[in-house]
């Protein structure tokens, strides 16, 4: 009888240790911050691709373009920030690949903050795809006051006005 109890509690301990290992290695959230700085010289077209992340568009005070990805993710998830230029075009892309499907947070904090010098761009295009999260967009209005929309609230809209020019919405 005593041997059975020892085996039972040993099995419980092994299972508990395995669950703690899974928690620590895969599910536990960690803060992340990635930043890219780009010269705004000659940039007239901007393409921003976001997936499952909130977008904050704001004015840059130093004449450069900044893209910062901040927030939290499960350790096993993958999160990237790419930014590059080709001629007069700037592309900024945030990609999130979820590998931990036992997330315990419904809406973890995830933001892509893009700071642009205040000027009118020929073309700004925003491509958004939300797979499990209702992302939001904070874009300054003409007077500089930030206005926030949910991705669902933008359904059916094709464009938004901003101090940087018209933002064309795609999905």
C-alpha positions in Angstrom: 0.0 0.0 0.0 2.8 2.4 0.9 4.6 1.7 -2.4 1.4 2.6 -4.3 1.2 5.9 -2.5 4.8 6.7 -3.3 4.3 5.9 -7.0 1.1 7.9 -7.1 2.8 11.0 -5.6 5.9 10.5 -7.8 3.6 10.5 -10.9 1.9 13.7 -9.6 5.2 15.3 -9.1 6.5 14.4 -12.6 3.3 15.7 -14.2 3.5 18.9 -12.2 7.2 19.4 -13.2 6.3 18.8 -16.9 3.5 21.4 -16.7 5.9 23.9 -15.1 8.4 23.3 -17.8 5.8 23.8 -20.5 4.7 27.0 -18.8 8.2 28.3 -18.5 9.5 27.3 -22.0 6.4 28.0 -24.1 3.6 29.9 -22.6 5.2 32.4 -20.2 5.0 35.9 -21.6 8.0 38.2 -22.0 8.4 41.8 -23.0 9.8 42.5 -26.4 11.0 45.7 -28.1 12.4 46.0 -31.6 13.2 49.3 -33.4 14.2 50.3 -36.9 15.2 53.9 -37.8 15.1 55.0 -41.5 16.1 58.1 -43.2 13.1 60.0 -44.6 15.1 61.5 -47.5 13.3 60.9 -50.8 10.5 58.7 -49.3 7.2 59.5 -50.9 5.4 56.2 -50.7 4.8 54.1 -47.6 3.5 50.5 -47.3 2.7 49.2 -43.7 1.7 45.6 -43.2 0.5 44.5 -39.8 -0.8 41.3 -38.4 -2.3 40.9 -35.0 -0.8 44.1 -33.7 -2.1 47.5 -32.8 -0.8 50.3 -35.0 0.0 53.8 -33.7 0.9 56.3 -36.3 2.4 59.6 -35.0 4.6 62.5 -35.9 8.4 62.2 -35.7 10.1 65.1 -34.1 13.5 64.6 -35.6 12.8 64.3 -39.3 13.5 60.5 -39.4 11.1 57.6 -39.8 11.0 55.3 -36.8 9.2 51.9 -36.5 9.1 50.4 -33.0 7.5 47.0 -32.1 6.7 46.8 -28.4 4.7 44.6 -26.2 4.6 41.0 -24.9 4.6 37.6 -26.4 4.8 34.0 -25.3 8.3 32.7 -25.4 7.6 30.2 -28.2 5.9 32.8 -30.4 7.8 34.5 -33.2 7.6 38.3 -33.8 9.5 40.2 -36.4 9.9 43.8 -37.6 11.2 44.5 -41.1 11.7 47.9 -42.6 13.5 48.8 -45.8 13.5 51.2 -48.7 13.5 50.6 -52.4 13.8 53.9 -54.3 11.2 56.3 -53.0 9.2 53.5 -51.3 9.4 52.5 -47.7 8.0 49.1 -46.5 7.4 48.3 -42.8 6.1 44.9 -41.9 5.3 43.4 -38.5 4.7 39.6 -38.5 3.5 37.6 -35.6 3.5 33.8 -35.6 1.7 32.1 -32.8 3.1 28.8 -31.6 1.8 28.8 -28.1 -1.8 28.0 -28.4 -2.4 27.9 -24.7 -2.2 31.6 -24.3 -3.6 32.8 -21.0 -4.0 36.5 -22.1 -6.9 37.4 -24.3 -5.3 40.7 -25.5 -1.6 40.9 -24.8 -0.1 44.3 -25.4 1.4 44.5 -28.9 2.0 47.8 -30.7 3.7 48.9 -33.9 4.5 52.5 -33.4 5.4 54.3 -36.7 6.7 57.9 -36.4 6.7 59.9 -39.6 8.0 63.4 -40.3 5.1 65.7 -40.8 4.7 66.1 -44.6 2.3 64.9 -47.2 3.3 61.5 -48.8 2.1 60.6 -52.3 0.9 57.2 -51.1 0.4 55.5 -47.7 -1.1 52.1 -47.8 -2.0 50.0 -44.8 -2.5 46.2 -45.1 -3.9 44.6 -42.0 -4.8 41.1 -41.2 -6.1 40.0 -37.8 -6.3 36.3 -37.2 -7.3 36.0 -33.6 -7.1 39.5 -32.3 -9.1 42.6 -32.9 -6.3 45.1 -33.6 -6.7 48.8 -33.2 -5.4 51.8 -35.2 -4.4 55.1 -33.7 -3.9 57.7 -36.4 -3.7 61.4 -35.8 -6.4 63.6 -37.3 -5.6 66.7 -39.3 -5.3 68.7 -36.0 -2.9 66.1 -34.6 -5.4 64.7 -32.1 -5.0 60.9 -32.1 -8.2 58.9 -33.1 -8.4 55.2 -32.5 -10.4 52.7 -34.5 -10.8 49.0 -34.1 -10.1 46.8 -37.2 -13.7 45.8 -37.1 -14.8 49.4 -37.1 -12.8 50.1 -40.3 -14.5 47.3 -42.3 -16.0 48.8 -45.4 -13.8 52.0 -45.2 -11.3 52.3 -48.0 -9.3 55.3 -46.8 -8.6 57.6 -43.8 -7.3 61.2 -43.7 -4.2 62.0 -41.7 -1.7 64.8 -41.5 0.6 62.6 -43.7 -1.9 62.3 -46.5 -4.6 59.8 -47.4 -4.1 56.3 -45.9 -5.5 53.6 -48.2 -6.8 50.6 -46.3 -6.4 47.0 -47.7 -6.7 43.5 -46.3 
